Amino acid sequence: MSSGGGFDFLHTLHDRGVHVSARPFIIAFIAGNIAFLTLDPAQTLRNFEFIMLISPLWLPILIGRFAFLRWISSNRFATLAKHEHILLELRIPRDVRKTPLAMEAVFSSLHLTGGESTWWKRIVKGAMRPVWSFEIVSLGGRVHFYIWTRTALRRGLESYFYAQYPGIEIVEATDYSLLTDPSHDPYEVWGTEYEFTKGTDAYPFRTYPEFIKPDSPLAKPEEQIDPLAQIIELLGSIGPKEQFWLQIMIRGTKGEKFWGRKNPDGSKYTIKNEAAVELEKLRKKTVTIKKQVTGTGDVIDVESFPNPSRGVQASMEAIEKKISKPLFDVGIRSLYTAPKDAYQGIMIGHLIGLFRGFSSEEINGFGITRWFANYDDWPWEDPHGRHQAHTAHGLVDAYRRRSYFAEPYRMPWMLMNAEELATLYHIPSSGITTPSLPRIQSSTSEAPSNLPT
């Protein structure tokens, strides 16, 4: 699951839903060597002698690269160990009349990319920029909103929330993921991660402005459609023994997703270049080629003026709007678990379609990838269940570690802007009346420290 050199090939196959075991390759390698040894023993031995003869050339490269990658990982582990992390719970006021625009302002303030400005800090010191995990969790049908962050960043995080949501309470919480072990009996578990269906990050998905009535004032949340309403209702409908965990991990992007990729002129390839490529594809769809005869009698192809349809024009505007706002690396992971006597297999379908309401055929949407999304339930795929047991352990471990952008679970991530994040995670408006979403009457806080005594 981590970035491990040559093993990435097998992991990318897993990500596409193809289960590949290393055993067939090992058996084929051994069988091939035995066959060659049987047919021509002398030549086979000479081949092995030659490989060993040149081992001083290839062995240091192989071992050196592996050792260098592990050294970088160990530096990062040491840095992570130095930073204390805390899980905060958001206690939501009863009367929230703000749209997700307020949450977009919070996310924009969290676009912090400092701390790893040089290769010395990144590689030798193991420095990493801040990572946050925004989580929506249902424990026995009670819906909770959590944020996992570095303890040192708590003050700034709270100030951003209090500025936009004055009535909210933010309290330290016990890590719910450590209270049960979904990967062992008597529990069953199913989980997945999510990726964009377009195969590119340039397109956005449906965001909260599309859910707001253009003819309704923003001060009336009861007349608006909250994008989170369906997800909260789903989480609130599960039974008392069931649990549903959802985490959205973010960090301010610095373009690592495209590192190593170059433009034709040798410059670094960025999300803006990818957006330009997609815009050019859309532009070409709006142009028709006409035949024209020149004065010399030659027939040439001439492009007409672009004539985009309303849908194509909307897609182009959506791409331009996405890259104009602060961008984040984003990884989304979810799991459902319950004891075997309460486990509802139908919930797997709900996990698969969790973000279907945000998807669009014209722009972007969400599909599932990795973990249990790799299995097609063929009888020969995992007859003894060992691989699925290993997958369950890895899924729970990755969730508890909140690991997505670094080892031991470094996963391919998506790029989203602050508007997209605010659509997926925001303080629910008072228009959501789900009984299982607890709300507080009013918030309390300590008196200001600068009052005269």
C-alpha positions in Angstrom: 0.0 0.0 0.0 3.0 2.3 0.4 5.2 3.6 -2.4 7.7 0.8 -2.6 9.6 1.0 -5.9 8.9 -1.9 -8.2 5.9 -3.2 -6.2 3.9 -0.1 -7.3 3.0 -2.0 -10.5 1.0 -4.6 -8.5 -0.6 -1.9 -6.3 -1.8 0.0 -9.4 -3.4 -3.2 -10.7 -5.1 -3.6 -7.3 -6.4 0.0 -7.6 -8.0 -0.9 -10.9 -9.9 -3.7 -9.3 -7.6 -6.5 -10.4 -6.4 -8.8 -7.7 -2.8 -9.9 -8.3 -0.9 -12.2 -6.0 2.8 -12.5 -6.0 2.6 -16.3 -5.8 2.1 -17.0 -9.5 5.1 -14.9 -10.4 7.3 -16.7 -7.9 6.1 -20.1 -9.1 6.6 -19.1 -12.8 10.1 -17.9 -12.0 11.1 -21.1 -10.3 9.5 -23.3 -13.0 11.3 -21.3 -15.7 14.7 -21.8 -14.1 14.0 -25.5 -13.6 13.0 -25.8 -17.2 16.2 -24.1 -18.5 18.3 -26.1 -16.1 16.8 -29.3 -17.4 17.2 -28.4 -21.1 20.6 -26.9 -21.0 22.3 -27.2 -17.5 25.7 -25.8 -18.7 24.2 -22.6 -20.3 22.0 -22.0 -17.2 24.9 -22.2 -14.9 26.9 -19.8 -17.1 24.0 -17.4 -17.0 24.0 -17.4 -13.2 27.8 -17.0 -13.1 27.5 -14.0 -15.4 24.8 -12.4 -13.2 26.9 -13.0 -10.1 30.0 -11.6 -11.9 28.3 -8.3 -12.6 26.6 -8.1 -9.2 29.0 -5.4 -8.0 27.3 -3.2 -10.6 23.6 -3.9 -10.0 23.5 -5.0 -6.4 24.6 -1.6 -4.9 22.1 0.2 -7.0 19.3 -2.1 -5.9 20.2 -2.1 -2.3 21.1 1.5 -2.2 17.8 2.7 -3.6 15.9 0.6 -1.2 18.0 1.8 1.7 17.6 5.5 0.7 13.8 5.2 0.5 13.7 3.5 3.9 16.0 6.2 5.4 13.7 9.0 4.2 10.7 7.1 5.7 12.5 6.7 9.0 13.2 10.4 9.1 9.5 11.1 8.5 8.4 8.6 11.2 10.8 10.4 13.6 9.2 13.8 12.8 5.7 12.4 13.2 6.6 11.0 16.6 7.7 14.5 17.7 4.3 16.1 16.8 1.5 15.5 19.3 -1.9 15.1 17.6 -5.4 15.6 19.0 -8.9 14.6 18.1 -11.5 17.4 18.4 -15.2 17.1 18.3 -17.4 19.8 16.9 -20.6 20.4 19.0 -23.0 21.9 16.6 -25.4 24.7 17.5 -29.1 24.3 17.0 -29.5 27.4 14.8 -27.0 27.4 12.0 -28.0 29.8 9.2 -24.8 29.9 7.2 -24.2 28.2 3.9 -21.0 26.1 3.2 -19.4 29.4 2.1 -18.4 29.9 5.8 -16.7 26.5 5.8 -14.9 27.4 2.5 -13.4 30.4 4.4 -12.2 28.0 7.1 -10.5 25.7 4.5 -8.9 28.6 2.8 -7.3 29.6 6.1 -5.9 26.0 6.4 -4.0 26.2 3.2 -0.6 26.0 4.9 2.3 24.7 2.9 5.3 25.8 5.1 7.8 23.6 7.0 9.4 21.7 4.1 10.7 24.5 1.9 14.1 22.9 1.1 15.2 19.3 0.2 17.3 19.4 3.4 14.2 19.8 5.5 12.1 17.3 3.5 14.7 14.5 3.1 17.2 14.8 5.9 15.0 16.3 8.6 11.9 14.5 7.5 9.8 17.7 7.7 6.2 17.5 6.5 3.6 20.2 6.2 0.4 20.0 8.3 -2.2 17.3 7.6 -5.8 17.5 8.8 -8.4 14.8 9.0 -12.0 15.9 8.9 -14.3 13.1 10.0 -18.0 12.3 10.0 -18.8 9.3 12.1 -21.8 7.4 13.2 -21.5 5.4 16.4 -24.6 3.3 16.9 -26.6 5.9 14.9 -25.3 9.0 16.7 -23.6 11.3 14.2 -20.4 13.1 15.2 -18.2 15.6 13.5 -14.4 15.3 14.3 -11.2 17.0 13.3 -7.8 15.4 13.8 -4.9 17.8 13.9 -1.5 18.6 15.4 -1.9 19.9 19.0 0.2 23.0 18.1 -2.3 24.0 15.4 -5.4 23.7 17.7 -5.5 27.4 18.5 -5.5 28.6 14.9 -8.1 26.0 13.9 -10.4 27.0 16.7 -10.1 30.7 15.9 -11.1 30.0 12.2 -14.2 28.1 13.3 -15.3 30.6 16.0 -14.9 33.4 13.5 -17.4 31.7 11.1 -19.6 29.8 13.6 -19.7 31.8 16.9 -22.1 29.4 18.6 -20.0 26.2 18.0 -18.2 24.3 20.7 -14.9 22.5 20.1 -13.9 19.9 22.7 -11.2 17.3 23.0 -12.5 13.8 22.3 -11.4 10.2 22.8 -10.3 8.5 19.6 -13.3 6.4 18.7 -11.3 4.3 16.3 -9.3 2.8 19.2 -12.3 1.7 21.2 -13.2 -1.3 18.9 -11.2 -3.5 16.5 -13.2 -4.0 13.4 -10.6 -6.2 11.8 -11.1 -9.1 14.3 -13.9 -11.2 15.6 -16.7 -10.7 16.4 -16.7 -7.8 13.9 -17.0 -7.7 10.2 -15.8 -4.8 8.2 -15.9 -3.4 4.7 -14.2 -0.2 3.5 -12.9 1.7 0.5 -11.3 4.8 -0.7 -12.5 7.2 -3.5 -11.1 8.5 -6.7 -12.4 10.8 -9.5 -14.3 9.1 -12.3 -12.9 11.4 -15.0 -9.4 10.3 -14.4 -8.2 13.9 -14.1 -8.2 16.4 -11.2 -8.9 19.4 -13.5 -12.7 18.8 -13.4 -14.6 19.7 -10.2 -17.7 17.7 -9.0 -21.0 19.3 -8.1 -20.4 21.8 -5.4 -22.7 23.6 -2.9 -23.6 26.6 -5.1 -25.5 24.2 -7.4 -27.6 23.2 -4.4 -28.7 26.7 -3.4 -31.8 28.2 -4.9 -30.8 31.3 -6.9 -34.1 32.9 -6.0 -33.9 32.2 -2.3 -32.1 34.4 0.3 -29.1 32.8 1.9 -30.5 33.7 5.3 -33.2 31.0 5.0 -31.5 27.6 5.4 -34.8 25.8 5.6 -35.3 26.7 1.9 -31.9 25.5 0.8 -30.7 22.0 0.0 -27.8 21.0 2.3 -25.4 18.8 0.3 -24.7 16.7 3.4 -28.3 16.0 4.2 -28.4 12.6 2.6 -25.1 11.4 4.1 -26.1 12.5 7.6 -29.5 10.8 7.3 -27.8 7.6 6.2 -25.4 7.7 9.1 -28.2 8.4 11.5 -30.2 5.4 10.3 -27.8 2.6 11.3 -28.5 0.3 14.3 -27.1 0.6 17.8 -24.3 -2.0 17.2 -23.2 -0.6 13.8 -20.5 2.0 13.1 -19.8 4.1 10.0 -16.5 6.0 9.8 -15.6 8.6 7.1 -12.4 10.6 7.0 -11.4 13.3 4.6 -7.7 13.9 4.9 -6.2 17.2 3.5 -3.1 19.2 3.1 -2.2 22.2 1.1 -0.9 21.0 -2.3 2.6 21.7 -3.5 2.3 19.8 -6.8 3.8 16.4 -5.7 1.2 14.6 -7.7 2.9 15.7 -10.9 6.6 15.6 -9.7 8.8 14.2 -12.3 6.5 15.2 -15.1 7.6 17.8 -17.5 6.1 20.1 -20.2 7.5 20.0 -23.7 9.6 23.1 -22.8 11.1 21.4 -19.8 9.2 23.3 -17.1 7.3 21.5 -14.3 3.9 20.1 -15.1 1.2 21.4 -12.8 -2.6 21.2 -12.3 -2.8 24.4 -14.4 -1.2 22.6 -17.3 -3.6 19.7 -16.9 -6.5 22.1 -16.9 -5.1 23.7 -20.1 -5.0 20.3 -21.7 -8.6 19.5 -20.8 -9.8 23.0 -21.9 -8.1 22.4 -25.3 -9.9 19.1 -25.6 -13.2 20.8 -24.9 -12.4 23.6 -27.4 -11.6 21.1 -30.1 -15.1 19.6 -29.7 -16.6 22.9 -30.5 -14.7 23.4 -33.7 -15.7 22.0 -37.1 -13.3 21.4 -40.0 -14.4 22.7 -43.4 -12.8 22.2 -46.7 -11.7 25.3 -48.5 -10.2 25.8 -52.0 -7.4 28.3 -52.2 -6.6 30.6 -55.1 -4.1 28.1 -56.4 -6.7 25.3 -56.5 -5.4 23.5 -53.4 -7.9 22.1 -50.9 -7.1 22.9 -47.3 -8.8 22.2 -43.9 -10.0 25.3 -42.2 -11.2 25.5 -38.6 -14.5 27.3 -38.0 -15.0 29.6 -35.0 -15.7 27.7 -31.7 -19.4 27.2 -31.0 -19.6 25.6 -27.6 -22.9 24.2 -26.3 -24.2 25.2 -23.0 -22.9 22.1 -21.4 -19.4 22.4 -22.8 -19.3 26.1 -21.8 -20.3 25.2 -18.3 -17.5 22.5 -18.1 -14.9 25.0 -19.3 -16.1 27.6 -16.7 -16.0 24.9 -14.0 -12.4 24.0 -14.8 -11.3 27.6 -14.7 -13.1 28.2 -11.5 -11.5 25.2 -9.8 -7.9 26.2 -10.4 -8.6 29.8 -9.3 -9.1 28.8 -5.7 -6.8 27.3 -3.0 -6.0 23.7 -3.9 -5.5 20.8 -1.5 -4.3 17.2 -1.7 -7.3 15.1 -0.6 -7.7 11.5 0.4 -11.1 10.1 1.4 -11.5 6.8 3.2 -14.6 5.2 4.7 -15.5 1.9 6.4 -18.6 0.2 7.9 -18.4 -2.3 10.7 -20.6 -4.2 13.1 -20.7 -7.5 15.0 -21.6 -10.4 12.8 -25.1 -10.6 14.2 -25.8 -7.0 13.3 -23.8 -6.6 10.1 -25.9 -5.4 7.2 -24.3 -6.2 3.8 -26.6 -3.7 2.1 -24.5 -1.0 3.6 -21.7 -1.8 1.2 -23.8 -0.4 -1.6 -24.3 2.8 0.4 -20.5 3.1 0.8 -20.1 2.7 -2.9 -22.6 5.4 -3.8 -21.9 7.6 -0.8 -21.0 10.7 -2.9 -23.2 9.9 -5.9 -25.2 13.1 -5.2 -22.1 15.1 -6.0 -21.3 13.4 -9.2 -22.1 14.7 -12.7 -21.6 13.1 -16.1 -20.5 16.4 -17.6 -17.9 17.3 -15.1 -16.6 14.9 -12.4 -17.8 12.3 -9.9 -16.6 9.7 -7.4 -15.7 6.0 -7.8 -14.3 3.6 -5.3 -10.8 2.2 -5.3 -8.4 0.0 -3.1 -9.1 -2.1 -0.1 -12.2 -4.2 -0.4 -13.0 -2.5 -3.8 -10.4 -4.8 -5.2 -12.5 -7.9 -4.8 -15.0 -9.2 -7.3 -16.2 -12.1 -5.1 -15.1 -14.8 -7.4 -14.8 -18.1 -5.6 -11.1 -18.6 -6.7 -10.1 -15.1 -5.8 -9.4 -15.6 -2.1 -10.7 -19.1 -1.2 -9.3 -19.1 2.4 -10.1 -15.5 3.2 -6.5 -14.7 4.3 -6.0 -11.8 1.9 -9.3 -10.2 3.0 -8.3 -10.6 6.6 -5.0 -8.9 5.8 -6.8 -6.2 3.9 -9.2 -5.6 6.9 -6.2 -5.2 9.2 -4.5 -2.7 6.8 -7.6 -0.7 6.4 -8.2 -0.2 10.1 -4.5 0.5 10.7 -4.4 3.1 7.9 -7.6 4.8 9.3 -6.3 4.9 12.9 -2.9 6.3 11.8 -4.7 8.9 9.5 -2.0 8.0 7.0 -2.6 9.0 3.3 0.3 11.2 2.1 3.3 9.4 3.7 4.4 5.9 4.7 3.3 3.4 5.8 0.1 4.1 3.7 0.9 6.5 0.9 -2.0 6.4 -1.4 -2.8 8.2 -4.7 -4.7 11.3 -3.8 -7.1 13.8 -5.5 -6.8 17.5 -5.9 -9.7 19.6 -4.7 -10.2 23.3 -4.0 -11.7 24.9 -0.9 -15.1 25.1 -2.4 -15.2 21.3 -3.1 -14.0 20.5 0.4 -16.6 22.8 1.9 -19.3 20.8 0.0 -18.1 17.5 1.5 -17.6 18.8 5.0 -19.3 21.7 6.7 -21.4 22.5 9.7 -24.9 21.3 8.9 -27.5 24.0 8.6 -30.6 24.0 10.9 -32.5 22.7 7.9 -31.2 19.2 8.7 -33.5 18.0 11.4 -32.0 14.5 11.8 -32.7 13.4 15.5 -29.5 11.4 15.6 -27.4 14.6 15.0 -27.0 16.1 18.4 -27.1 19.9 18.6 -26.4 22.2 21.6 -28.7 25.0 22.7 -25.9 27.5 23.1 -22.1 27.6 23.5 -20.2 28.6 26.6 -16.7 29.9 26.8 -14.3 31.3 29.3 -14.2 35.0 30.0 -11.6 37.0 28.0 -8.2 37.0 29.7 -7.8 40.8 29.3 -10.8 41.7 31.6 -9.8 44.0 34.5 -9.6 42.4 38.0 
